[in-house]
């Protein structure tokens, strides 16, 4: 790993730590956390008070790839947002706080958030 790549990762981790000081999920309003790699995304709804993951969806799942594998990464992120909103609504979760994970609110992260909002989650 080059020095530039290490610096980029360290900067993202520092941004994430700064954001996590104020973004906390509770049982009433859990945290929607996003993890992004070069080719995939993972979204989780987490109750920080009880240290429990309530819902998790990822683009690496076989059923997700079977349905949406031919789409672009941004389109897949939007579908991921719709999917996590649907599962959350079925579990009685109406509103969340959005944790972008230190990533810029742009591109795939923004598409996931818009998909979750379209699916009915409030944040």
HELIX and SHEET records of a PDB file:
HELIX    1   1 UNK A    3  UNK A   20  1                                  18    
HELIX    2   2 UNK A   62  UNK A   68  1                                   7    
HELIX    3   3 UNK A   73  UNK A   90  1                                  18    
HELIX    4   4 UNK A  108  UNK A  118  1                                  11    
SHEET    1   A 4 UNK A  52  UNK A  58  0                                        
SHEET    2   A 4 UNK A  41  UNK A  47 -1                                        
SHEET    3   A 4 UNK A  31  UNK A  36 -1                                        
SHEET    4   A 4 UNK A  97  UNK A  99  1                                        
END                                                                             
